[in-house]
Amino acid sequence: MSYSIYVAAEISADGNFADCKYYTEPDGLPAHEIPGSELHIPINAGECIFGLAETSSLLLIGATFKTIGSAPGMNASNFAPADDENFVALSVPAITVTKGVVLLFSTPGTVENLYPSSDPQVINDQPVTC
C-alpha cells in the first residue's frame, strides 16, 4: 500500500528555490490542494509517493529525507531519485513518525539549476485505510 501526494513547483522569486503546493490529485486544482506543508498520510501507508501535479513548471528529480528526532546524519538511505515518470517514493514505518523532506527539482529539458523545496513534513498519523 502507498499514499500519493502531488506537487506543483515553480522557481521562487529569488531564483534559488522551488515554491511548492501540494495536492491529493494530479490535476493540481485548488479543490484538491493540501494547505500548508504538513502532509498527513495513513499510518499503514508504508510509503509516501510524491508525483508531479499537472500544473508544475519544474520537474521532480529526487528527494532527501530524515526522520525527525532520530540521530542526525545523512547517508545513501536518505536519498531517493525520481523514476522515469518523475515519481519519488520514501518508505514510512507503521508507527507514527515525522519525516522532514527536501524535494529536488530542475527545469524541463536542459538543466539550468537545481531547486530545493522548503521542508515539508510527512506525518503518518491518519487512521488506518483498507
Buried (B, 14 or more C-beta within 10 A) or exposed (E): EEBBBBBBBBBBEEEEBBBBBBBBBBBBEEEBBBEEBEBBBBBBBBBBBBBBBEBBEBBBBBBBBBBEEEEEEEEEEBBBEBEEEBBBBBEBEEEEBBBEBBBBBBBEEEEEEBBBBEEBBBBBEBEEEE
